[in-house]
Amino acid sequence: MSYRKLLNLFISLVVVAALVSGPINVTAMPAGPTDESKVPHYFGPYPNWANSPFTLPDATVIITVASGCSGSGAAAEATVGAGGAITGITVTSPGNDYAASGRCAPQIGIVGSGSGAEARATVTRSGAVVAVVVDTQGSHYI
């Protein structure tokens, strides 16, 4: 038998076996173009990722100092993760004249709809805020 005849016989047997075994029930395919269990409703009655509004977390980082202390101009932004937890804080402006420790060290406040987040600032000898470390992540800052 030649190679072509053998291949032709094999394909014929596969086709006959498929016809004899009957239709295959595939549940991953939609039953129709409007099958609500499989086809997303991009503009329909149910919200989904395609037409849902993108919202930004409402966590705001406020850097302050005690009255009578120097230090100004520092700013930072919070990164919010799952469950509205503060996962990190990025310094966007280091400011100047901050004290590294003691009563005049910068205080980090995190305000928004969530609660429980606490952070502390890292200040250089020259008085610039170079990092803000999250001590307690808090929750519900979304």
N, CA, C and O of each residue as an XYZ file, in Angstrom:
568
protein
N       0.827     -1.171      0.000
C       0.000      0.000      0.000
C       0.875      1.239      0.000
O       1.882      1.318      0.703
N       0.470      2.178     -0.790
C       1.251      3.408     -0.834
C       0.894      4.299      0.364
O      -0.111      4.095      1.045
N       1.748      5.281      0.586
C       1.561      6.206      1.693
C       0.255      6.981      1.551
O      -0.447      7.181      2.542
N      -0.080      7.413      0.359
C      -1.324      8.172      0.134
C      -2.555      7.323      0.411
O      -3.518      7.804      1.008
N      -2.535      6.081     -0.011
C      -3.685      5.210      0.226
C      -3.873      4.963      1.726
O      -4.999      4.952      2.225
N      -2.775      4.769      2.426
C      -2.852      4.549      3.866
C      -3.392      5.785      4.584
O      -4.222      5.665      5.485
N      -2.931      6.957      4.196
C      -3.424      8.206      4.787
C      -4.900      8.412      4.473
O      -5.666      8.824      5.344
N      -5.302      8.133      3.245
C      -6.703      8.265      2.829
C      -7.594      7.312      3.630
O      -8.688      7.695      4.046
N      -7.134      6.069      3.850
C      -7.894      5.095      4.626
C      -8.041      5.557      6.077
O      -9.115      5.422      6.662
N      -6.968      6.100      6.661
C      -7.005      6.577      8.046
C      -7.998      7.731      8.212
O      -8.793      7.734      9.152
N      -7.955      8.694      7.317
C      -8.877      9.832      7.388
C     -10.313      9.371      7.215
O     -11.207      9.868      7.901
N     -10.549      8.436      6.318
C     -11.906      7.904      6.111
C     -12.422      7.229      7.376
O     -13.583      7.404      7.743
N     -11.557      6.451      8.050
C     -11.974      5.789      9.287
C     -12.295      6.806     10.390
O     -13.242      6.606     11.152
N     -11.525      7.885     10.483
C     -11.784      8.919     11.478
C     -13.118      9.595     11.205
O     -13.872      9.858     12.142
N     -13.431      9.883      9.941
C     -14.693     10.523      9.581
C     -15.862      9.599      9.887
O     -16.870     10.050     10.432
N     -15.755      8.325      9.552
C     -16.841      7.371      9.826
C     -17.036      7.230     11.334
O     -18.174      7.186     11.803
N     -15.963      7.159     12.090
C     -16.086      7.034     13.545
C     -16.761      8.260     14.135
O     -17.563      8.132     15.060
N     -16.456      9.438     13.622
C     -17.086     10.659     14.122
C     -18.570     10.685     13.789
O     -19.374     11.139     14.603
N     -18.943     10.212     12.619
C     -20.354     10.183     12.234
C     -21.141      9.162     13.042
O     -22.302      9.397     13.375
N     -20.527      8.041     13.356
C     -21.206      6.989     14.113
C     -21.371      7.393     15.581
O     -22.389      7.072     16.194
N     -20.399      8.084     16.146
C     -20.444      8.416     17.572
C     -21.501      9.469     17.889
O     -21.888      9.586     19.052
N     -21.980     10.228     16.935
C     -23.020     11.216     17.172
C     -22.433     12.588     17.464
O     -21.216     12.774     17.484
N     -23.323     13.540     17.688
C     -22.842     14.907     17.920
C     -22.144     15.022     19.279
O     -22.481     14.314     20.228
N     -21.182     15.913     19.349
C     -20.443     16.167     20.585
C     -21.091     17.360     21.272
O     -21.309     18.396     20.645
N     -21.400     17.218     22.556
C     -22.031     18.292     23.317
C     -20.952     19.229     23.845
O     -20.226     18.883     24.777
N     -20.847     20.405     23.255
C     -19.863     21.400     23.678
C     -20.606     22.478     24.458
O     -21.430     23.200     23.896
N     -20.314     22.588     25.751
C     -21.032     23.552     26.583
C     -20.369     24.921     26.604
O     -20.965     25.882     27.090
N     -19.161     25.028     26.094
C     -18.478     26.313     26.130
C     -18.971     27.261     25.044
O     -18.759     28.470     25.136
N     -19.612     26.737     24.040
C     -20.097     27.575     22.947
C     -21.473     28.143     23.298
O     -22.257     27.465     23.962
N     -21.784     29.366     22.871
C     -23.116     29.908     23.107
C     -24.151     29.170     22.264
O     -23.863     28.736     21.149
N     -25.354     29.033     22.806
C     -26.427     28.356     22.079
C     -26.923     29.200     20.918
O     -27.444     28.668     19.937
N     -26.768     30.487     21.022
C     -27.193     31.398     19.966
C     -26.516     32.740     20.148
O     -25.758     32.931     21.100
N     -26.781     33.672     19.246
C     -26.113     34.965     19.344
C     -26.539     35.794     20.551
O     -25.858     36.762     20.889
N     -27.632     35.452     21.206
C     -28.098     36.201     22.369
C     -28.119     35.352     23.635
O     -28.854     35.662     24.573
N     -27.322     34.284     23.675
C     -27.246     33.423     24.854
C     -26.624     34.213     26.004
O     -25.426     34.497     25.981
N     -27.432     34.573     27.018
C     -26.995     35.437     28.108
C     -25.928     34.796     28.986
O     -25.189     35.506     29.669
N     -25.833     33.476     28.982
C     -24.838     32.825     29.827
C     -23.443     32.830     29.219
O     -22.469     32.591     29.934
N     -23.315     33.096     27.914
C     -22.008     33.052     27.256
C     -21.617     34.329     26.527
O     -20.427     34.618     26.402
N     -22.580     35.097     26.046
C     -22.285     36.293     25.262
C     -22.384     37.518     26.165
O     -23.441     37.746     26.753
N     -21.309     38.327     26.299
C     -21.393     39.514     27.158
C     -22.311     40.577     26.570
O     -22.397     40.733     25.352
N     -22.985     41.296     27.434
C     -23.883     42.364     27.017
C     -23.126     43.684     27.088
O     -23.178     44.382     28.100
N     -22.419     44.025     26.007
C     -21.620     45.236     26.029
C     -22.479     46.486     26.179
O     -22.071     47.431     26.854
N     -23.639     46.509     25.576
C     -24.512     47.675     25.671
C     -25.889     47.273     26.188
O     -26.854     48.020     26.025
N     -25.987     46.112     26.803
C     -27.269     45.597     27.265
C     -27.565     45.967     28.699
O     -26.974     46.901     29.241
N     -28.479     45.238     29.317
C     -28.967     45.594     30.650
C     -28.015     45.248     31.793
O     -28.207     45.722     32.912
N     -26.987     44.427     31.532
C     -26.108     43.998     32.607
C     -24.752     44.691     32.497
O     -24.163     44.705     31.415
N     -24.242     45.266     33.585
C     -22.938     45.937     33.512
C     -21.813     44.921     33.361
O     -21.915     43.790     33.837
N     -20.756     45.329     32.705
C     -19.565     44.505     32.580
C     -18.354     45.401     32.444
O     -18.475     46.624     32.514
N     -17.186     44.808     32.250
C     -15.948     45.586     32.209
C     -15.903     46.540     31.035
O     -15.226     47.566     31.118
N     -16.589     46.250     29.951
C     -16.497     47.080     28.749
C     -17.233     48.412     28.900
O     -16.815     49.416     28.323
N     -18.304     48.430     29.657
C     -19.046     49.691     29.773
C     -19.140     50.191     31.214
O     -19.923     51.094     31.506
N     -18.354     49.614     32.107
C     -18.379     50.108     33.479
C     -17.438     51.297     33.606
O     -16.415     51.346     32.923
N     -17.763     52.251     34.463
C     -16.891     53.421     34.595
C     -15.610     53.049     35.340
O     -15.637     52.270     36.293
N     -14.516     53.604     34.901
C     -13.258     53.417     35.598
C     -13.188     54.463     36.705
O     -13.303     55.661     36.445
N     -13.002     54.011     37.923
C     -12.941     54.933     39.047
C     -11.547     54.922     39.645
O     -10.869     53.895     39.658
N     -11.135     56.059     40.129
C      -9.855     56.167     40.807
C     -10.072     56.073     42.303
O     -11.096     56.535     42.806
N      -9.134     55.489     43.023
C      -9.266     55.426     44.468
C      -9.292     56.828     45.063
O      -8.701     57.758     44.515
N      -9.973     56.967     46.175
C     -10.116     58.297     46.769
C      -9.138     58.541     47.914
O      -9.367     59.429     48.735
N      -8.052     57.771     47.983
C      -7.066     57.965     49.049
C      -6.181     59.159     48.710
O      -5.572     59.213     47.641
N      -6.119     60.106     49.626
C      -5.284     61.288     49.452
C      -4.250     61.319     50.568
O      -4.584     61.144     51.740
N      -2.990     61.542     50.197
C      -1.901     61.598     51.177
C      -1.640     63.061     51.518
O      -1.430     63.891     50.633
N      -1.655     63.361     52.815
C      -1.403     64.722     53.283
C      -0.170     64.684     54.181
O      -0.121     63.921     55.146
N       0.833     65.519     53.857
C       2.067     65.584     54.641
C       2.081     66.915     55.391
O       2.085     67.985     54.782
N       2.087     66.834     56.711
C       2.051     68.034     57.551
C       3.186     67.996     58.567
O       3.842     66.970     58.744
N       3.408     69.129     59.234
C       4.356     69.205     60.351
C       3.640     69.871     61.526
O       2.639     70.564     61.350
N       4.172     69.647     62.715
C       3.590     70.251     63.912
C       3.759     71.763     63.856
O       4.667     72.268     63.195
N       2.896     72.472     64.539
C       2.981     73.933     64.526
C       4.297     74.393     65.139
O       4.760     73.840     66.136
N       4.885     75.405     64.533
C       6.163     75.927     64.977
C       7.349     75.217     64.344
O       8.492     75.601     64.590
N       7.109     74.198     63.542
C       8.185     73.457     62.886
C       8.291     73.880     61.431
O       7.318     74.342     60.835
N       9.471     73.719     60.869
C       9.648     74.058     59.461
C       9.430     72.812     58.611
O       9.315     71.704     59.135
N       9.378     72.999     57.330
C       9.171     71.906     56.384
C       7.944     72.168     55.544
O       6.850     72.381     56.066
N       8.135     72.152     54.232
C       6.988     72.380     53.350
C       7.290     71.847     51.957
O       8.438     71.561     51.616
N       6.246     71.724     51.171
C       6.382     71.370     49.767
C       6.370     69.902     49.435
O       6.384     69.560     48.253
N       6.345     69.011     50.406
C       6.339     67.579     50.109
C       4.949     67.135     49.676
O       3.941     67.594     50.214
N       4.909     66.243     48.704
C       3.641     65.690     48.228
C       3.844     64.220     47.875
O       4.948     63.807     47.520
N       2.782     63.438     47.973
C       2.855     62.008     47.679
C       1.507     61.517     47.195
O       0.476     62.143     47.440
N       1.530     60.366     46.493
C       0.307     59.734     46.000
C       0.261     58.295     46.487
O       1.283     57.610     46.534
N      -0.938     57.842     46.849
C      -1.128     56.479     47.349
C      -1.499     55.540     46.214
O      -2.183     55.926     45.267
N      -1.035     54.295     46.325
C      -1.433     53.217     45.424
C      -2.373     52.321     46.210
O      -2.041     51.864     47.303
N      -3.552     52.072     45.644
C      -4.571     51.286     46.335
C      -4.704     49.932     45.651
O      -4.826     49.856     44.428
N      -4.679     48.874     46.440
C      -4.784     47.514     45.915
C      -6.132     46.898     46.211
O      -7.124     47.601     46.402
N      -6.157     45.570     46.247
C      -7.385     44.810     46.465
C      -8.001     45.146     47.814
O      -7.293     45.311     48.808
N      -9.310     45.246     47.841
C     -10.034     45.548     49.073
C      -9.846     46.972     49.543
O     -10.232     47.313     50.661
N      -9.255     47.815     48.699
C      -9.046     49.207     49.069
C      -7.901     49.420     50.027
O      -7.863     50.438     50.718
N      -6.954     48.481     50.093
C      -5.798     48.608     50.982
C      -4.726     49.478     50.330
O      -4.493     49.392     49.124
N      -4.082     50.310     51.132
C      -2.982     51.145     50.649
C      -1.753     50.233     50.522
O      -1.222     49.756     51.525
N      -1.313     49.997     49.297
C      -0.184     49.087     49.074
C       1.148     49.809     48.933
O       2.204     49.185     49.036
N       1.112     51.102     48.701
C       2.346     51.852     48.570
C       2.070     53.333     48.450
O       0.965     53.744     48.098
N       3.074     54.126     48.742
C       2.965     55.579     48.617
C       4.209     56.070     47.883
O       5.336     55.776     48.281
N       3.988     56.825     46.805
C       5.073     57.353     45.994
C       5.228     58.846     46.246
O       4.257     59.597     46.154
N       6.445     59.278     46.564
C       6.726     60.699     46.785
C       6.803     61.382     45.420
O       7.618     61.005     44.577
N       5.954     62.388     45.206
C       5.950     63.120     43.938
C       6.736     64.426     44.028
O       7.181     64.957     43.011
N       6.904     64.940     45.243
C       7.703     66.144     45.468
C       8.356     66.018     46.841
O       7.649     65.833     47.831
N       9.678     66.113     46.932
C      10.345     65.884     48.219
C      10.222     67.021     49.224
O      10.403     66.804     50.422
N       9.922     68.213     48.765
C       9.842     69.342     49.691
C      11.207     69.688     50.264
O      12.236     69.225     49.770
N      11.206     70.523     51.328
C      12.475     70.912     51.954
C      12.280     71.318     53.403
O      11.160     71.585     53.839
N      13.374     71.361     54.144
C      13.446     71.816     55.541
C      12.689     70.942     56.537
O      12.285     71.439     57.588
N      12.486     69.672     56.246
C      11.822     68.784     57.200
C      12.847     68.236     58.193
O      14.028     68.104     57.872
N      12.379     67.919     59.399
C      13.238     67.296     60.406
C      13.153     65.784     60.240
O      12.094     65.247     59.919
N      14.281     65.098     60.462
C      14.312     63.641     60.273
C      13.596     62.890     61.391
O      13.086     61.796     61.151
N      13.542     63.431     62.586
C      12.886     62.737     63.697
C      12.429     63.749     64.732
O      12.683     64.948     64.617
N      11.758     63.239     65.732
C      11.304     64.093     66.823
C       9.946     64.727     66.543
O       9.210     64.300     65.653
N       9.639     65.748     67.317
C       8.340     66.407     67.234
C       8.128     67.082     65.885
O       6.992     67.190     65.423
N       9.187     67.532     65.254
C       9.066     68.262     63.983
C       9.170     67.369     62.748
O       9.238     67.877     61.629
N       9.185     66.049     62.932
C       9.209     65.132     61.783
C       7.868     65.232     61.044
O       6.844     65.490     61.676
N       7.856     65.036     59.744
C       6.602     65.131     59.000
C       5.617     64.034     59.410
O       5.996     62.886     59.642
N       4.364     64.414     59.491
C       3.287     63.474     59.805
C       2.564     63.125     58.510
O       2.280     64.009     57.701
N       2.267     61.853     58.308
C       1.596     61.400     57.091
C       0.144     61.083     57.436
O      -0.141     60.240     58.288
N      -0.763     61.774     56.758
C      -2.186     61.508     56.915
C      -2.748     60.949     55.613
O      -2.415     61.425     54.528
N      -3.598     59.941     55.728
C      -4.248     59.344     54.560
C      -5.742     59.481     54.764
O      -6.314     58.881     55.674
N      -6.373     60.280     53.909
C      -7.804     60.538     54.044
C      -8.541     59.991     52.831
O      -7.984     59.885     51.739
N      -9.799     59.650     53.045
C     -10.651     59.113     51.989
C     -11.775     58.326     52.613
O     -12.058     58.475     53.802
N     -12.419     57.490     51.822
C     -13.557     56.733     52.324
C     -13.143     55.578     53.221
O     -13.960     55.075     53.993
N     -11.884     55.147     53.133
C     -11.404     54.038     53.945
C     -10.898     54.497     55.294
O     -11.023     55.662     55.669
N     -10.323     53.549     56.012
C      -9.783     53.874     57.331
C      -8.685     52.897     57.699
O      -8.545     51.834     57.093
N      -7.908     53.277     58.706
C      -6.920     52.378     59.286
C      -5.530     52.436     58.685
O      -4.639     51.753     59.191
N      -5.293     53.203     57.645
C      -3.968     53.246     57.039
C      -3.045     54.159     57.838
O      -3.441     55.242     58.270
N      -1.816     53.706     58.024
C      -0.812     54.498     58.724
C       0.498     54.413     57.954
O       0.839     53.367     57.402
N       1.231     55.533     57.922
C       2.503     55.569     57.206
C       3.466     56.516     57.903
O       3.065     57.343     58.721
N       4.749     56.378     57.564
C       5.768     57.263     58.133
C       6.717     57.691     57.022
O       6.926     56.969     56.047
N       7.281     58.874     57.191
C       8.167     59.452     56.182
C       9.631     59.180     56.507
O      10.029     59.098     57.669
N      10.417     59.045     55.445
C      11.867     58.959     55.564
C      12.440     60.271     55.043
O      12.188     60.661     53.903
N      13.222     60.954     55.902
C      13.733     62.282     55.564
C      15.260     62.231     55.515
O      15.887     61.609     56.372
N      15.859     62.882     54.518
C      17.313     62.951     54.407
C      17.868     64.012     55.358
O      17.108     64.773     55.956
N      19.183     64.060     55.494
C      19.828     65.073     56.340
C      19.580     66.485     55.814
O      19.574     67.451     56.577
N      19.376     66.591     54.506
C      19.139     67.916     53.933
C      17.688     68.369     54.109
O      17.352     69.500     53.756
N      16.813     67.494     54.656
C      15.443     67.888     54.944
C      14.431     67.549     53.870
O      13.325     68.091     53.882
N      14.777     66.658     52.931
C      13.842     66.270     51.872
C      13.175     64.944     52.224
O      13.821     64.035     52.744
N      11.888     64.840     51.938
C      11.161     63.590     52.131
C      11.465     62.711     50.920
O      11.087     63.050     49.798
N      12.144     61.585     51.138
C      12.553     60.727     50.021
C      11.707     59.466     49.896
O      11.714     58.829     48.842
N      10.989     59.094     50.932
C      10.154     57.898     50.883
C       9.072     57.983     51.939
O       9.220     58.659     52.957
N       7.983     57.284     51.674
C       6.921     57.125     52.662
C       6.635     55.635     52.744
O       6.281     55.007     51.746
N       6.789     55.076     53.932
C       6.618     53.647     54.163
C       5.238     53.403     54.772
O       4.857     54.061     55.741
N       4.497     52.463     54.206
C       3.171     52.112     54.724
C       3.358     51.122     55.866
O       3.886     50.029     55.663
N       2.927     51.501     57.065
C       3.008     50.618     58.224
C       1.762     49.748     58.346
O       1.866     48.550     58.610
N       0.591     50.338     58.156
C      -0.683     49.627     58.203
C      -1.457     49.973     56.944
O      -1.654     51.151     56.644
N      -1.899     48.965     56.204
C      -2.531     49.201     54.897
C      -3.957     49.763     54.969
O      -4.392     50.448     54.043
N      -4.664     49.494     56.019
C      -6.045     49.967     56.100
C      -6.930     49.223     55.102
O      -6.517     48.217     54.525
N      -8.157     49.728     54.902
C      -9.062     49.069     53.947
C     -10.146     50.046     53.485
O     -10.374     51.086     54.102
N     -10.799     49.686     52.392
C     -11.953     50.403     51.821
C     -11.639     51.786     51.272
O     -12.498     52.667     51.311
N     -10.429     52.000     50.760
C     -10.096     53.275     50.127
C     -10.469     53.239     48.644
O      -9.644     53.568     47.792
N     -11.689     52.848     48.333
C     -12.156     52.819     46.939
C     -13.451     53.554     46.799
O     -13.998     53.638     45.699
